[in-house]
Amino acid sequence: MITAEARPRKDPLLAFTYALKAPESRRQYPRRFGLFFDYLGLKGSIPQQAEQFYLMARQDNQWCEQNLMEFIEFEKERAKKGEISECTIPNYYRAAKLFCEMNDIILNWRKTTGH
C-alpha cells in the first residue's frame, strides 16, 4: 500500500499538457496560460506558476472565476485599444478551461467567459 507521503504529488501542468495532442497546441497553450499567470502576479517558472494557480483554484473556485473574468475583461480592453486582435481572446480562456478541466477544477464557464 502506498502511503500519502510516498505518493507522488500531482503535477497540474503535466495533466494540462497531456490533453494537448497537436504540436502547435503544445507550443502555444502553455505560453498563453502563462500570460494569465503573469496577470495574476504568480512568481517563478510556468510549472511553478501552474502549481500555485492549481492550489489556489482548488481551494477557492470563486477566486478562480473572478480572476478569469477580470483577465478576459483586461484582454477585451487591449483588443479595443488595438494591442491584440479580438479573435485571440478565446484562445486565452480555452487554455484556462483545459487546464481546469484536466485538473478537476469545476467552474461555471458560462459565467466566466460571458457566453
N, C-alpha and C positions, 0 to 999 in steps of 0.2 A: 504494500500500500504506500502510495506517495503522500507524504505529509505536505502541509501548506508551505512549509519552509523549503522543501526540496522541489516543489513545483515551480517551473519557470514562470516568471512574470509575463503577463500578456504584453505583446508588442503591438500597440494600436496602429502604427504605421505599416507593419507587415500585413495586418488584416486588410488595410486600405489598399496597398499596392497589389495584394493577391487578387483583388477583384478587377484590376486593370489588365486587360488582355492585349489590347493594341499597343504597339511600341510607342506611338505618338502620345497616347493617353498616359502611359507610364512615365513619359518625359514631362508632359505638361501639367498633369493634375497635382503632383506634389508641390510644384512651384506655385501654382495658382492658390493652393491651400495655404502655402507658406505666406502669401500676401495677407491672408486673413489672420494668421498667427502674428504677423508683424503689426497689423492693425490693432490687435488685442494687447500688444506690448509684451508678448511672451519672449523670453530670452533663450539663447542657445541655438543649436542646430535644429534643422527641421525635425529629426527624430525626438529631440528633447522637447521641442515645442509641441509636437503631437502628443507626447506623454502628458505634458502639463494640461493641454486642452482636454484630452481624454478624461483625466482625473477630475477636472473642474466640471465638465459637461455631465459626467456620470453622477456627480454629487448634486448638481443643480441644473436640470434641463431648462428651467425658465431663464437662467442666466445665459445659457447657450442660445436659446431662441432670441432673446433680447439683443444679444451681441451680433447674431447673424442678421437680424433685421436692420440694426444700425449700420453694419458693414454694407449691406445691399443698398441702403439709402445713400451712404457715402459714395459708393460706386456710381449710383444714378446721378449724383451731383457732378461727379467727374465727367460723366458722359455729357451732361448738359453744357459743361464748360468746354467740351471738345477734347478733353485729355485722353479719353478712351472711346471706343465705339460702343454704342448701346447694346449691340448684339453680343458683346463679350461678357456682359454681366451674368447671364445664365450659366456660363462656364464656371464662375466662382462658386455659385451655390450648388452646382452639380457636384463639384469636388467635395464641398462640405457635406452634402447629403450622402454621398457614397461613403465618406469616412464615418459618419454617424451610423449609417445602416450596417456597415461591416463591423462596427464596434458595439452594436446593441444599444445605441443611444437613441431613444424614442423621442421624436419631436413632432410637432404639428407643422408639417411642411406647407400646408395651405396658408397658415398664418405667417410662417417665417418668410416665405417667398412672395407673399402678396397675391397669390393666384387662387 
